[in-house]
Amino acid sequence: MNYINAPIPSDCDVKIEIYAIINHVLGMEQGVYKEGVYQKIGDFSQKAGYLCLEQSLGMESGVTFFLVGHDDQNYQALLQKAGILGHRLYVISEYLGFGCSGIGAYYDEEVMAFLQTEGMILYALAIGR
């Protein structure tokens, strides 16, 4: 999380929230985390797969991430920043040998409801084989 949240040198100050659904990570409780803080307890792997347009990647990964933005006045900046954070997740997970896949399609409104957020779902990633 420190690597992902390192400052991005830019004039873009939009905030991207990072949600993680922990499916299968040794030493971590299953559930939903927001910005590294435990939000919901439980096995949500089936739900994560469903939210990712019923793709097994979201269900079988160690962690399924959703990047969420709230500044609808600056949509381009939100997407750019989400892309940078997504690439950071991808690079570090590949470097560590976990594997990563970006997921470009998901059920937006259902993800928002599940995560209990009003923000726009910008990006999803599945990490871990």
DSSP file (Angstrom, degrees, kcal/mol; ACC not computed):
  #  RESIDUE AA STRUCTURE BP1 BP2  ACC     N-H-->O    O-->H-N    N-H-->O    O-->H-N    TCO  KAPPA ALPHA  PHI   PSI    X-CA   Y-CA   Z-CA
    1    1 A M     >        0   0    0      0, 0.0     4,-2.4     0, 0.0     5,-0.1   0.000 360.0 360.0 360.0 -33.3    0.0    0.0    0.0
    2    2 A N  T  4  +     0   0    0      1,-0.2     4,-0.3     2,-0.2     0, 0.0   0.920 360.0  47.4 -62.9 -42.0    2.9    2.4    0.6
    3    3 A Y  T >4 S+     0   0    0      1,-0.2     3,-0.9     2,-0.2    -1,-0.2   0.916 113.7  47.3 -63.9 -43.9    4.2    1.9   -2.9
    4    4 A I  T 34 S+     0   0    0      1,-0.2    -2,-0.2    84,-0.1    -1,-0.2   0.884 114.6  46.0 -65.9 -39.6    0.7    2.4   -4.4
    5    5 A N  T 3< S+     0   0    0     -4,-2.4    -1,-0.2     2,-0.0    -2,-0.2   0.323  80.3 128.3 -90.9   8.1    0.0    5.5   -2.4
    6    6 A A  S <  S-     0   0    0     -3,-0.9    -3,-0.0    -4,-0.3    -4,-0.0  -0.327  74.8 -84.1 -60.2 147.9    3.3    7.2   -3.0
    7    7 A P        -     0   0    0      0, 0.0    -1,-0.1     0, 0.0    -2,-0.0  -0.171  36.4-140.3 -56.1 145.0    2.9   10.8   -4.2
    8    8 A I        -     0   0    0      4,-0.1     2,-0.9    -3,-0.1     4,-0.1  -0.944  18.3-128.3-106.8 115.8    2.3   11.3   -8.0
    9    9 A P        +     0   0    0      0, 0.0     2,-0.3     0, 0.0     0, 0.0  -0.505  66.3 107.3 -68.1 105.7    4.2   14.3   -9.3
   10   10 A S  S    S-     0   0    0     -2,-0.9    -2,-0.1     2,-0.1     0, 0.0  -0.975  80.1-112.8-167.8 164.5    1.3   16.1  -11.0
   11   11 A D  S    S+     0   0    0     -2,-0.3     2,-0.6     2,-0.0    -1,-0.0   0.323  87.0 106.2 -90.3   8.5   -0.9   19.1  -10.8
   12   12 A C        +     0   0    0     -4,-0.1    -4,-0.1     1,-0.1    -2,-0.1  -0.784  40.4 172.6 -90.3 118.6   -3.8   16.7  -10.3
   13   13 A D        +     0   0    0     -2,-0.6    -1,-0.1     2,-0.1     2,-0.0   0.147  28.6 134.9-113.2  20.0   -5.0   16.6   -6.7
   14   14 A V        -     0   0    0      1,-0.1     2,-0.5    60,-0.1    -2,-0.0  -0.376  53.5-124.3 -67.9 149.5   -8.1   14.3   -7.1
   15   15 A K        -     0   0    0     -2,-0.0    55,-0.7     2,-0.0     2,-0.5  -0.822  20.0-164.9 -99.2 130.4   -8.5   11.6   -4.5
   16   16 A I  E     -A   69   0A   0     -2,-0.5     2,-0.4    53,-0.2    53,-0.2  -0.974  12.1-146.5-112.5 124.5   -8.8    8.0   -5.6
   17   17 A E  E     -A   68   0A   0     51,-3.3    51,-2.6    -2,-0.5     2,-0.6  -0.728   9.1-144.8 -90.0 140.8  -10.0    5.6   -2.9
   18   18 A I  E     -A   67   0A   0     -2,-0.4    17,-3.2    49,-0.2     2,-0.4  -0.926  15.6-173.9-111.7 116.3   -8.6    2.1   -3.0
   19   19 A Y  E     -AB  66  34A   0     47,-2.6    47,-2.3    -2,-0.6     2,-0.4  -0.873   4.1-166.9-104.9 140.0  -11.0   -0.8   -2.0
   20   20 A A  E     -AB  65  33A   0     13,-2.6    13,-2.8    -2,-0.4     2,-0.8  -0.993  13.4-157.0-130.7 127.1   -9.6   -4.3   -1.7
   21   21 A I  E     -AB  64  32A   0     43,-2.9    43,-2.1    -2,-0.4     2,-0.8  -0.911  19.2-147.9 -99.8 110.8  -11.7   -7.5   -1.4
   22   22 A I  E     +AB  63  31A   0      9,-2.9     9,-1.4    -2,-0.8    22,-0.4  -0.704  30.7 160.5 -83.6 113.0   -9.4  -10.0    0.2
   23   23 A N  S    S-     0   0    0     39,-2.6     2,-0.2    -2,-0.8    39,-0.2   0.876  71.0  -1.4 -96.6 -53.0  -10.2  -13.4   -1.2
   24   24 A H  S    S+     0   0    0     38,-1.7     2,-0.5    37,-0.2    -1,-0.1  -0.671  76.5 143.1-147.7  82.4   -7.3  -15.7   -0.5
   25   25 A V    >   -     0   0    0      3,-0.4     3,-2.2    -2,-0.2     2,-0.1  -0.973  49.5-122.0-129.1 117.6   -4.3  -14.0    1.3
   26   26 A L  T 3  S+     0   0    0     -2,-0.5     3,-0.1     1,-0.3    -2,-0.1  -0.338  97.6  13.6 -57.8 126.6   -2.3  -16.0    3.8
   27   27 A G  T 3  S+     0   0    0      1,-0.2     2,-0.4    -2,-0.1    -1,-0.3   0.473 107.1 100.3  86.5   3.2   -2.3  -14.2    7.1
   28   28 A M  S <  S-     0   0    0     -3,-2.2    -3,-0.4     3,-0.0    -1,-0.2  -0.958  73.9-116.5-123.0 142.1   -5.1  -11.7    6.3
   29   29 A E        -     0   0    0     -2,-0.4    -7,-0.2    -3,-0.1     2,-0.1  -0.506  35.9-112.3 -70.2 137.9   -8.8  -11.9    7.2
   30   30 A Q  S    S+     0   0    0     -2,-0.2    12,-1.6    -7,-0.1     2,-0.3  -0.430  71.3  77.8 -66.8 146.1  -11.1  -12.2    4.3
   31   31 A G  E    S-BC  22  41A   0     -9,-1.4    -9,-2.9    10,-0.2     2,-0.5  -0.957  79.7 -48.9 150.1-166.1  -13.3   -9.2    3.7
   32   32 A V  E     -BC  21  40A   0      8,-2.1     7,-3.6    -2,-0.3     8,-1.5  -0.900  42.7-170.2-110.5 131.3  -13.5   -5.7    2.3
   33   33 A Y  E     -BC  20  38A   0    -13,-2.8   -13,-2.6    -2,-0.5     2,-0.5  -0.933   8.3-160.1-118.0 142.7  -10.9   -3.1    3.1
   34   34 A K  E >  S-BC  19  37A   0      3,-2.6     3,-1.9    -2,-0.4   -15,-0.2  -0.986  82.8 -17.2-122.5 119.1  -11.1    0.6    2.2
   35   35 A E  T 3  S-     0   0    0    -17,-3.2   -16,-0.1    -2,-0.5    -1,-0.1   0.857 130.3 -52.9  54.1  36.9   -7.7    2.4    2.2
   36   36 A G  T 3  S+     0   0    0    -18,-0.4     2,-0.5     1,-0.2    -1,-0.3   0.473 113.6 118.9  81.3   2.7   -6.3   -0.5    4.2
   37   37 A V  E <  S-C   34   0A   0     -3,-1.9    -3,-2.6     1,-0.0    -1,-0.2  -0.893  71.2-113.0-107.3 129.3   -9.0   -0.3    6.9
   38   38 A Y  E     +C   33   0A   0     -2,-0.5    -5,-0.3    -5,-0.2     3,-0.1  -0.377  42.8 163.9 -60.9 125.9  -11.2   -3.4    7.5
   39   39 A Q  E     +     0   0A   0     -7,-3.6     2,-0.4     1,-0.4    -6,-0.2   0.768  61.2  19.5-111.7 -45.3  -14.8   -2.5    6.5
   40   40 A K  E     -C   32   0A   0     -8,-1.5    -8,-2.1     2,-0.1     2,-0.4  -0.996  66.3-140.9-135.5 135.8  -16.7   -5.9    6.1
   41   41 A I  E     +C   31   0A   0     -2,-0.4   -10,-0.2   -10,-0.2     2,-0.2  -0.755  54.4  62.3 -93.8 138.3  -15.9   -9.3    7.5
   42   42 A G  S    S-     0   0    0    -12,-1.6     2,-0.9    -2,-0.4    -2,-0.1  -0.651  85.4 -61.8 139.5 170.5  -16.5  -12.4    5.3
   43   43 A D        +     0   0    0     -2,-0.2     3,-0.2     1,-0.1     4,-0.2  -0.794  48.4 162.9 -89.3 104.5  -15.7  -14.4    2.2
   44   44 A F     >  +     0   0    0     -2,-0.9     4,-2.9   -22,-0.4     5,-0.2   0.076  36.6 114.5-109.0  21.3  -16.8  -12.2   -0.6
   45   45 A S  H  > S+     0   0    0      1,-0.2     4,-2.2     2,-0.2     5,-0.2   0.908  78.6  48.3 -61.8 -42.5  -14.9  -14.0   -3.4
   46   46 A Q  H  > S+     0   0    0     -3,-0.2     4,-2.2     1,-0.2    -1,-0.2   0.915 113.4  48.5 -62.1 -42.0  -18.1  -15.1   -5.1
   47   47 A K  H  > S+     0   0    0      2,-0.2     4,-3.0     1,-0.2    -2,-0.2   0.901 109.0  52.9 -65.1 -42.0  -19.4  -11.6   -5.0
   48   48 A A  H  X S+     0   0    0     -4,-2.9     4,-1.4     1,-0.2    11,-0.2   0.908 109.9  48.8 -61.3 -41.9  -16.1  -10.2   -6.3
   49   49 A G  H  <>S+     0   0    0     -4,-2.2     6,-1.1     9,-0.3     5,-0.7   0.918 112.6  48.0 -62.5 -43.5  -16.3  -12.6   -9.3
   50   50 A Y  H >X5S+     0   0    0     -4,-2.2     4,-1.5     4,-0.2     3,-0.6   0.935 108.3  53.7 -61.9 -47.1  -19.9  -11.6   -9.9
   51   51 A L  H 3<5S+     0   0    0     -4,-3.0    56,-2.3     1,-0.3     2,-0.8   0.799  99.3  64.5 -60.7 -28.8  -19.1   -7.8   -9.7
   52   52 A C  T ><5S-     0   0    0     -4,-1.4     3,-1.0    54,-0.2    -1,-0.3  -0.250 136.9 -82.0 -88.8  46.6  -16.4   -8.3  -12.3
   53   53 A L  T <45S-     0   0    0     -2,-0.8    -2,-0.2    -3,-0.6    -3,-0.2   0.857  82.1 -62.8  53.4  40.3  -19.0   -9.3  -14.9
   54   54 A E  T 3<<S+     0   0    0     -4,-1.5     2,-0.4    -5,-0.7    -4,-0.2   0.804  92.7 154.9  60.0  33.3  -19.0  -12.8  -13.6
   55   55 A Q    X>  -     0   0    0     -6,-1.1     3,-0.8    -3,-1.0     4,-0.7  -0.748  48.7-135.3 -91.2 138.3  -15.4  -13.3  -14.5
   56   56 A S  H 3> S+     0   0    0     -2,-0.4     4,-3.2     1,-0.2     3,-0.5   0.750  97.4  75.9 -64.9 -22.8  -13.5  -15.9  -12.5
   57   57 A L  H 3> S+     0   0    0      1,-0.2     4,-1.3     2,-0.2    -1,-0.2   0.916  95.0  48.6 -53.6 -45.5  -10.5  -13.5  -12.2
   58   58 A G  H <4 S+     0   0    0     -3,-0.8    -9,-0.3    -9,-0.2    -1,-0.2   0.784 118.1  40.8 -67.0 -27.4  -12.4  -11.5   -9.5
   59   59 A M  H  < S+     0   0    0     -4,-0.7    -2,-0.2    -3,-0.5    -1,-0.2   0.845 118.0  42.6 -88.8 -38.2  -13.3  -14.6   -7.6
   60   60 A E  H  < S+     0   0    0     -4,-3.2    -2,-0.2   -14,-0.1    -3,-0.2   0.567  91.1 102.1 -90.9  -9.4  -10.1  -16.6   -7.8
   61   61 A S  S  < S-     0   0    0     -4,-1.3    67,-0.2    -5,-0.3   -37,-0.2  -0.229  76.9-125.3 -70.0 162.2   -7.6  -13.8   -7.2
   62   62 A G  S    S+     0   0    0     65,-1.6   -39,-2.6     1,-0.3   -38,-1.7   0.912  97.8   8.7 -68.2 -43.3   -5.9  -13.3   -3.9
   63   63 A V  E     -AD  22 127A   0     64,-2.3    64,-3.0   -41,-0.2     2,-0.5  -0.999  63.5-156.4-139.4 137.7   -7.2   -9.7   -3.9
   64   64 A T  E     -AD  21 126A   0    -43,-2.1   -43,-2.9    -2,-0.4     2,-0.3  -0.976  20.4-159.5-114.0 119.5   -9.6   -7.9   -6.1
   65   65 A F  E     -AD  20 125A   0     60,-3.2    60,-2.0    -2,-0.5     2,-0.4  -0.736  10.1-166.7 -99.4 144.8   -9.1   -4.1   -6.1
   66   66 A F  E     -AD  19 124A   0    -47,-2.3   -47,-2.6    -2,-0.3     2,-0.5  -0.998  10.4-151.6-126.7 128.6  -11.6   -1.4   -7.1
   67   67 A L  E     -AD  18 123A   0     56,-2.8    55,-3.1    -2,-0.4    56,-1.1  -0.881  18.1-168.9-101.2 127.7  -10.3    2.2   -7.6
   68   68 A V  E     -AD  17 121A   0    -51,-2.6   -51,-3.3    -2,-0.5     2,-0.3  -0.949   7.6-167.6-126.7 134.0  -13.0    4.8   -6.9
   69   69 A G  E     -AD  16 120A   0     51,-2.3    51,-3.0    -2,-0.4   -53,-0.2  -0.873  11.5-170.3-120.4 155.0  -13.1    8.5   -7.6
   70   70 A H        +     0   0    0    -55,-0.7     2,-1.3    -2,-0.3     3,-0.1   0.507  61.1  91.6-120.6  -8.6  -15.4   11.2   -6.4
   71   71 A D    >   +     0   0    0    -56,-0.3     3,-1.6     1,-0.2     7,-0.2  -0.680  41.9 172.8 -95.5  86.4  -14.6   14.4   -8.4
   72   72 A D  T 3  S+     0   0    0     -2,-1.3     3,-0.5     1,-0.3    -1,-0.2   0.570  74.0  67.6 -73.1  -5.6  -17.0   14.1  -11.4
   73   73 A Q  T 3  S+     0   0    0      1,-0.2    -1,-0.3    -3,-0.1     3,-0.1   0.642 105.7  41.2 -82.0 -15.2  -16.0   17.6  -12.5
   74   74 A N    <>  +     0   0    0     -3,-1.6     4,-2.1     1,-0.1    -1,-0.2  -0.416  68.4 152.2-130.5  56.3  -12.5   16.3  -13.3
   75   75 A Y  H  > S+     0   0    0     -3,-0.5     4,-2.5     1,-0.2     5,-0.2   0.864  72.2  53.6 -59.4 -42.4  -13.2   13.0  -15.0
   76   76 A Q  H  > S+     0   0    0      1,-0.2     4,-2.4     2,-0.2    -1,-0.2   0.924 109.8  47.5 -61.4 -44.9  -10.1   13.0  -17.2
   77   77 A A  H  > S+     0   0    0      2,-0.2     4,-2.7     1,-0.2     5,-0.2   0.890 110.4  53.4 -63.7 -38.9   -7.8   13.6  -14.2
   78   78 A L  H  X S+     0   0    0     -4,-2.1     4,-2.7    -7,-0.2     5,-0.2   0.940 110.9  45.8 -59.8 -47.4   -9.6   10.8  -12.2
   79   79 A L  H  X S+     0   0    0     -4,-2.5     4,-2.3     2,-0.2    -2,-0.2   0.896 112.9  50.1 -64.8 -40.0   -9.0    8.3  -15.0
   80   80 A Q  H  X S+     0   0    0     -4,-2.4     4,-2.1    -5,-0.2    -1,-0.2   0.933 113.6  44.7 -63.7 -45.3   -5.4    9.3  -15.4
   81   81 A K  H  X S+     0   0    0     -4,-2.7     4,-2.6     2,-0.2     5,-0.2   0.908 112.5  51.3 -67.3 -40.9   -4.7    9.0  -11.7
   82   82 A A  H  X S+     0   0    0     -4,-2.7     4,-2.8    -5,-0.2    -1,-0.2   0.889 109.3  52.6 -61.6 -38.2   -6.6    5.6  -11.5
   83   83 A G  H  X S+     0   0    0     -4,-2.3     4,-2.3    -5,-0.2    -2,-0.2   0.908 109.2  48.3 -63.3 -42.2   -4.5    4.4  -14.5
   84   84 A I  H  X S+     0   0    0     -4,-2.1     4,-2.2     2,-0.2    -2,-0.2   0.938 114.3  45.7 -63.7 -46.7   -1.2    5.4  -12.7
   85   85 A L  H  X S+     0   0    0     -4,-2.6     4,-2.5     1,-0.2    -2,-0.2   0.908 112.3  52.1 -63.3 -41.0   -2.3    3.6   -9.5
   86   86 A G  H  X S+     0   0    0     -4,-2.8     4,-2.4     1,-0.2    -1,-0.2   0.899 109.5  49.0 -61.0 -41.2   -3.5    0.6  -11.5
   87   87 A H  H  X S+     0   0    0     -4,-2.3     4,-2.9     2,-0.2     5,-0.2   0.871 108.7  53.4 -67.9 -36.0   -0.1    0.4  -13.2
   88   88 A R  H  X S+     0   0    0     -4,-2.2     4,-2.5     2,-0.2     5,-0.3   0.942 110.2  47.4 -61.6 -46.2    1.7    0.6   -9.9
   89   89 A L  H  X S+     0   0    0     -4,-2.5     4,-2.2     1,-0.2     5,-0.2   0.923 113.8  48.7 -58.3 -44.2   -0.4   -2.3   -8.6
   90   90 A Y  H  X S+     0   0    0     -4,-2.4     4,-2.3     2,-0.2     5,-0.2   0.945 112.9  45.7 -62.7 -50.2    0.3   -4.2  -11.8
   91   91 A V  H  X S+     0   0    0     -4,-2.9     4,-2.7     1,-0.2    -2,-0.2   0.931 115.3  45.3 -62.7 -47.7    4.1   -3.6  -11.7
   92   92 A I  H  X S+     0   0    0     -4,-2.5     4,-2.1    -5,-0.2    -1,-0.2   0.889 113.7  49.2 -67.5 -37.4    4.6   -4.4   -8.0
   93   93 A S  H  <>S+     0   0    0     -4,-2.2     5,-2.7    -5,-0.3     6,-1.0   0.882 114.0  45.9 -70.2 -35.9    2.5   -7.5   -8.1
   94   94 A E  H ><5S+     0   0    0     -4,-2.3     3,-1.2    -5,-0.2    -2,-0.2   0.916 111.4  52.5 -68.8 -42.5    4.3   -8.8  -11.2
   95   95 A Y  H 3<5S+     0   0    0     -4,-2.7    -2,-0.2     1,-0.3    -1,-0.2   0.889 110.6  47.7 -58.5 -40.4    7.7   -7.9   -9.6
   96   96 A L  T 3<5S-     0   0    0     -4,-2.1    -1,-0.3    -5,-0.2    -2,-0.2   0.507 117.7-115.2 -81.0  -3.8    6.7   -9.9   -6.5
   97   97 A G  T < 5S+     0   0    0     -3,-1.2    -3,-0.2    -4,-0.3    -2,-0.1   0.655  83.1 117.6  82.8  16.1    5.6  -12.8   -8.7
   98   98 A F      < -     0   0    0     -5,-2.7    31,-0.5    -6,-0.2    -4,-0.2   0.798  67.1-133.6 -84.3 -29.9    1.9  -12.7   -7.7
   99   99 A G        -     0   0    0     -6,-1.0    29,-1.9    -9,-0.2     2,-0.3   0.110  18.8-148.3  85.1 152.6    0.5  -11.9  -11.2
  100  100 A C  E     -E  127   0A   0     27,-0.2     2,-0.4    29,-0.0    27,-0.2  -0.991  12.5-168.8-156.3 147.5   -2.1   -9.2  -12.0
  101  101 A S  E     -E  126   0A   0     25,-2.1    25,-2.7    -2,-0.3     2,-0.2  -0.974  19.9-136.0-140.8 127.2   -4.9   -8.6  -14.5
  102  102 A G  E     -E  125   0A   0     -2,-0.4     2,-0.6    23,-0.2    23,-0.3  -0.577  16.2-151.2 -74.0 143.9   -6.7   -5.4  -15.1
  103  103 A I  E     -E  124   0A   0     21,-3.4    21,-0.9    -2,-0.2    -2,-0.0  -0.950  13.9-177.4-121.3 109.4  -10.5   -5.8  -15.4
  104  104 A G        +     0   0    0     -2,-0.6     2,-0.4    19,-0.1    -1,-0.1   0.531  64.5  56.9 -86.9  -6.5  -12.0   -3.2  -17.6
  105  105 A A        +     0   0    0    -53,-0.1     2,-0.3    19,-0.1    -1,-0.1  -0.986  57.5 140.9-132.9 136.8  -15.6   -4.2  -17.2
  106  106 A Y        -     0   0    0     -2,-0.4     2,-1.4   -54,-0.1   -54,-0.2  -0.962  61.0 -85.6-160.7 165.5  -17.7   -4.5  -14.1
  107  107 A Y     >  -     0   0    0    -56,-2.3     4,-2.8    -2,-0.3     5,-0.2  -0.678  45.3-166.5 -82.7  92.5  -21.3   -3.9  -12.8
  108  108 A D  H  > S+     0   0    0     -2,-1.4     4,-2.6     1,-0.2    -1,-0.2   0.902  80.4  41.6 -49.4 -58.2  -20.7   -0.2  -11.9
  109  109 A E  H  > S+     0   0    0      1,-0.2     4,-2.2     2,-0.2    -1,-0.2   0.855 116.0  49.7 -65.6 -34.9  -23.9    0.4   -9.9
  110  110 A E  H  > S+     0   0    0      2,-0.2     4,-2.6     1,-0.2    -1,-0.2   0.873 110.2  50.5 -72.5 -35.3  -23.7   -3.0   -8.1
  111  111 A V  H  X S+     0   0    0     -4,-2.8     4,-2.8     2,-0.2     5,-0.2   0.937 110.6  50.5 -63.3 -45.3  -20.1   -2.4   -7.2
  112  112 A M  H  X>S+     0   0    0     -4,-2.6     5,-2.2    -5,-0.2     4,-0.8   0.919 112.5  46.5 -57.5 -45.0  -21.0    1.0   -5.8
  113  113 A A  H  <5S+     0   0    0     -4,-2.2     3,-0.4     3,-0.2    -1,-0.2   0.923 113.4  48.1 -64.4 -44.9  -23.8   -0.5   -3.7
  114  114 A F  H  <5S+     0   0    0     -4,-2.6    -2,-0.2     1,-0.2    -1,-0.2   0.912 116.9  41.8 -63.7 -42.4  -21.6   -3.3   -2.4
  115  115 A L  H  <5S-     0   0    0     -4,-2.8    -1,-0.2    -5,-0.2    -2,-0.2   0.555 107.3-129.0 -81.4  -6.8  -18.8   -1.0   -1.5
  116  116 A Q  T  <5 +     0   0    0     -4,-0.8     2,-0.3    -3,-0.4    -3,-0.2   0.951  61.8 133.5  56.5  54.2  -21.3    1.5   -0.1
  117  117 A T      < -     0   0    0     -5,-2.2    -1,-0.2     2,-0.1    -2,-0.1  -0.953  55.7-154.5-131.9 151.2  -19.8    4.4   -2.1
  118  118 A E        +     0   0    0     -2,-0.3    -1,-0.1    -3,-0.1    -6,-0.1   0.436  67.6 108.8 -96.2  -4.8  -21.3    7.2   -4.2
  119  119 A G  S    S-     0   0    0      1,-0.1     2,-0.4    -7,-0.1   -49,-0.2  -0.189  78.5 -97.3 -73.5 164.5  -18.0    7.4   -6.1
  120  120 A M  E     -D   69   0A   0    -51,-3.0   -51,-2.3     1,-0.0     2,-0.7  -0.644  30.4-127.1 -81.7 134.4  -17.3    6.4   -9.7
  121  121 A I  E     +D   68   0A   0     -2,-0.4   -53,-0.2   -53,-0.2     3,-0.1  -0.747  36.4 170.8 -81.6 117.3  -15.8    3.0  -10.2
  122  122 A L  E     -     0   0A   0    -55,-3.1     2,-0.3    -2,-0.7   -54,-0.2   0.748  54.7  -1.3-102.3 -29.4  -12.8    3.7  -12.4
  123  123 A Y  E     -D   67   0A   0    -56,-1.1   -56,-2.8     2,-0.0     2,-0.4  -0.988  50.9-157.2-163.6 148.2  -10.8    0.5  -12.5
  124  124 A A  E     -DE  66 103A   0    -21,-0.9   -21,-3.4    -2,-0.3     2,-0.4  -0.987  12.6-175.9-131.7 145.8  -10.7   -3.1  -11.2
  125  125 A L  E     -DE  65 102A   0    -60,-2.0   -60,-3.2    -2,-0.4     2,-0.5  -0.999  15.4-149.9-141.3 142.4   -7.7   -5.3  -10.8
  126  126 A A  E     -DE  64 101A   0    -25,-2.7   -25,-2.1    -2,-0.4     2,-0.4  -0.962  19.4-171.6-112.3 127.3   -7.2   -8.9   -9.7
  127  127 A I  E     +DE  63 100A   0    -64,-3.0   -64,-2.3    -2,-0.5   -65,-1.6  -0.956  43.4  37.1-124.1 137.7   -3.9   -9.8   -8.1
  128  128 A G              0   0    0    -29,-1.9   -66,-0.2    -2,-0.4   -29,-0.2   0.317 360.0 360.0  98.1 135.9   -2.6  -13.2   -7.1
  129  129 A R              0   0    0    -31,-0.5    -1,-0.1   -68,-0.2   -30,-0.1   0.424 360.0 360.0 -91.6 360.0   -2.9  -16.6   -8.9
